[in-house]
Amino acid sequence: MSLDDKLDAAKDQLSGKAKQAEGKLTHDKTRQAQGKAQEGRGKVKEKLEEAKDAVKDKVDELSRKHDDK
């Protein structure tokens, strides 16, 4: 996962938590829902990047094995 992608996912998660907290303080259910959605997007981005990294690692491993033959 690139640093930019990690930061983007973390930013969404943090911003989402902040919006949820703001919504709780102001009793704004819409703002809370927006925050939950944004936090969720951040988590999905993080998982997608982890999956991309895992696939890349596997491809690299298979490539090394093929080169060794």
Biotite code that builds the C-alpha atoms (Angstrom):
import biotite.structure as struc

atoms = struc.array([
    struc.Atom([0.000, 0.000, 0.000], chain_id="A", res_id=1, res_name="MET", atom_name="CA", element="C"),
    struc.Atom([1.452, 3.337, -0.969], chain_id="A", res_id=2, res_name="SER", atom_name="CA", element="C"),
    struc.Atom([1.834, 6.009, 1.649], chain_id="A", res_id=3, res_name="LEU", atom_name="CA", element="C"),
    struc.Atom([-0.689, 8.233, -0.162], chain_id="A", res_id=4, res_name="ASP", atom_name="CA", element="C"),
    struc.Atom([-3.252, 5.427, -0.133], chain_id="A", res_id=5, res_name="ASP", atom_name="CA", element="C"),
    struc.Atom([-2.645, 4.734, 3.557], chain_id="A", res_id=6, res_name="LYS", atom_name="CA", element="C"),
    struc.Atom([-3.047, 8.404, 4.388], chain_id="A", res_id=7, res_name="LEU", atom_name="CA", element="C"),
    struc.Atom([-6.208, 8.703, 2.294], chain_id="A", res_id=8, res_name="ASP", atom_name="CA", element="C"),
    struc.Atom([-7.811, 5.716, 4.022], chain_id="A", res_id=9, res_name="ALA", atom_name="CA", element="C"),
    struc.Atom([-6.765, 6.961, 7.464], chain_id="A", res_id=10, res_name="ALA", atom_name="CA", element="C"),
    struc.Atom([-8.030, 10.477, 6.659], chain_id="A", res_id=11, res_name="LYS", atom_name="CA", element="C"),
    struc.Atom([-11.459, 9.119, 5.730], chain_id="A", res_id=12, res_name="ASP", atom_name="CA", element="C"),
    struc.Atom([-11.623, 7.034, 8.881], chain_id="A", res_id=13, res_name="GLN", atom_name="CA", element="C"),
    struc.Atom([-10.576, 9.903, 11.122], chain_id="A", res_id=14, res_name="LEU", atom_name="CA", element="C"),
    struc.Atom([-12.855, 12.429, 9.425], chain_id="A", res_id=15, res_name="SER", atom_name="CA", element="C"),
    struc.Atom([-15.724, 9.993, 9.692], chain_id="A", res_id=16, res_name="GLY", atom_name="CA", element="C"),
    struc.Atom([-15.170, 9.533, 13.409], chain_id="A", res_id=17, res_name="LYS", atom_name="CA", element="C"),
    struc.Atom([-15.020, 13.295, 13.869], chain_id="A", res_id=18, res_name="ALA", atom_name="CA", element="C"),
    struc.Atom([-18.310, 13.748, 12.000], chain_id="A", res_id=19, res_name="LYS", atom_name="CA", element="C"),
    struc.Atom([-19.911, 11.064, 14.150], chain_id="A", res_id=20, res_name="GLN", atom_name="CA", element="C"),
    struc.Atom([-18.747, 12.794, 17.307], chain_id="A", res_id=21, res_name="ALA", atom_name="CA", element="C"),
    struc.Atom([-20.003, 16.147, 16.022], chain_id="A", res_id=22, res_name="GLU", atom_name="CA", element="C"),
    struc.Atom([-23.356, 14.564, 15.203], chain_id="A", res_id=23, res_name="GLY", atom_name="CA", element="C"),
    struc.Atom([-23.627, 13.082, 18.683], chain_id="A", res_id=24, res_name="LYS", atom_name="CA", element="C"),
    struc.Atom([-22.828, 16.412, 20.322], chain_id="A", res_id=25, res_name="LEU", atom_name="CA", element="C"),
    struc.Atom([-25.357, 18.308, 18.215], chain_id="A", res_id=26, res_name="THR", atom_name="CA", element="C"),
    struc.Atom([-27.925, 15.490, 18.143], chain_id="A", res_id=27, res_name="HIS", atom_name="CA", element="C"),
    struc.Atom([-27.687, 15.479, 14.347], chain_id="A", res_id=28, res_name="ASP", atom_name="CA", element="C"),
    struc.Atom([-28.488, 11.946, 13.167], chain_id="A", res_id=29, res_name="LYS", atom_name="CA", element="C"),
    struc.Atom([-27.721, 12.851, 9.553], chain_id="A", res_id=30, res_name="THR", atom_name="CA", element="C"),
    struc.Atom([-24.217, 14.013, 10.455], chain_id="A", res_id=31, res_name="ARG", atom_name="CA", element="C"),
    struc.Atom([-23.664, 10.831, 12.454], chain_id="A", res_id=32, res_name="GLN", atom_name="CA", element="C"),
    struc.Atom([-24.728, 8.742, 9.458], chain_id="A", res_id=33, res_name="ALA", atom_name="CA", element="C"),
    struc.Atom([-22.436, 10.724, 7.165], chain_id="A", res_id=34, res_name="GLN", atom_name="CA", element="C"),
    struc.Atom([-19.587, 10.078, 9.545], chain_id="A", res_id=35, res_name="GLY", atom_name="CA", element="C"),
    struc.Atom([-20.292, 6.353, 9.701], chain_id="A", res_id=36, res_name="LYS", atom_name="CA", element="C"),
    struc.Atom([-20.392, 6.187, 5.917], chain_id="A", res_id=37, res_name="ALA", atom_name="CA", element="C"),
    struc.Atom([-17.114, 8.069, 5.554], chain_id="A", res_id=38, res_name="GLN", atom_name="CA", element="C"),
    struc.Atom([-15.416, 5.922, 8.179], chain_id="A", res_id=39, res_name="GLU", atom_name="CA", element="C"),
    struc.Atom([-16.689, 2.841, 6.359], chain_id="A", res_id=40, res_name="GLY", atom_name="CA", element="C"),
    struc.Atom([-15.279, 4.095, 3.055], chain_id="A", res_id=41, res_name="ARG", atom_name="CA", element="C"),
    struc.Atom([-11.914, 4.523, 4.728], chain_id="A", res_id=42, res_name="GLY", atom_name="CA", element="C"),
    struc.Atom([-12.002, 0.975, 6.043], chain_id="A", res_id=43, res_name="LYS", atom_name="CA", element="C"),
    struc.Atom([-12.956, -0.376, 2.617], chain_id="A", res_id=44, res_name="VAL", atom_name="CA", element="C"),
    struc.Atom([-10.108, 1.576, 0.990], chain_id="A", res_id=45, res_name="LYS", atom_name="CA", element="C"),
    struc.Atom([-7.710, 0.146, 3.548], chain_id="A", res_id=46, res_name="GLU", atom_name="CA", element="C"),
    struc.Atom([-8.875, -3.445, 2.914], chain_id="A", res_id=47, res_name="LYS", atom_name="CA", element="C"),
    struc.Atom([-8.675, -2.998, -0.873], chain_id="A", res_id=48, res_name="LEU", atom_name="CA", element="C"),
    struc.Atom([-5.131, -1.707, -0.616], chain_id="A", res_id=49, res_name="GLU", atom_name="CA", element="C"),
    struc.Atom([-4.185, -4.627, 1.629], chain_id="A", res_id=50, res_name="GLU", atom_name="CA", element="C"),
    struc.Atom([-5.657, -7.022, -0.944], chain_id="A", res_id=51, res_name="ALA", atom_name="CA", element="C"),
    struc.Atom([-3.713, -5.329, -3.754], chain_id="A", res_id=52, res_name="LYS", atom_name="CA", element="C"),
    struc.Atom([-0.529, -5.666, -1.707], chain_id="A", res_id=53, res_name="ASP", atom_name="CA", element="C"),
    struc.Atom([-1.209, -9.354, -1.073], chain_id="A", res_id=54, res_name="ALA", atom_name="CA", element="C"),
    struc.Atom([-1.778, -10.017, -4.778], chain_id="A", res_id=55, res_name="VAL", atom_name="CA", element="C"),
    struc.Atom([1.379, -8.110, -5.710], chain_id="A", res_id=56, res_name="LYS", atom_name="CA", element="C"),
    struc.Atom([3.393, -10.066, -3.142], chain_id="A", res_id=57, res_name="ASP", atom_name="CA", element="C"),
    struc.Atom([2.053, -13.365, -4.497], chain_id="A", res_id=58, res_name="LYS", atom_name="CA", element="C"),
    struc.Atom([2.833, -12.379, -8.099], chain_id="A", res_id=59, res_name="VAL", atom_name="CA", element="C"),
    struc.Atom([6.349, -11.368, -7.068], chain_id="A", res_id=60, res_name="ASP", atom_name="CA", element="C"),
    struc.Atom([6.823, -14.663, -5.230], chain_id="A", res_id=61, res_name="GLU", atom_name="CA", element="C"),
    struc.Atom([5.638, -16.699, -8.224], chain_id="A", res_id=62, res_name="LEU", atom_name="CA", element="C"),
    struc.Atom([7.835, -14.654, -10.535], chain_id="A", res_id=63, res_name="SER", atom_name="CA", element="C"),
    struc.Atom([10.899, -15.349, -8.368], chain_id="A", res_id=64, res_name="ARG", atom_name="CA", element="C"),
    struc.Atom([10.098, -19.074, -8.323], chain_id="A", res_id=65, res_name="LYS", atom_name="CA", element="C"),
    struc.Atom([9.752, -19.058, -12.112], chain_id="A", res_id=66, res_name="HIS", atom_name="CA", element="C"),
    struc.Atom([13.044, -17.181, -12.518], chain_id="A", res_id=67, res_name="ASP", atom_name="CA", element="C"),
    struc.Atom([14.831, -19.721, -10.314], chain_id="A", res_id=68, res_name="ASP", atom_name="CA", element="C"),
    struc.Atom([13.942, -22.562, -12.708], chain_id="A", res_id=69, res_name="LYS", atom_name="CA", element="C"),
])
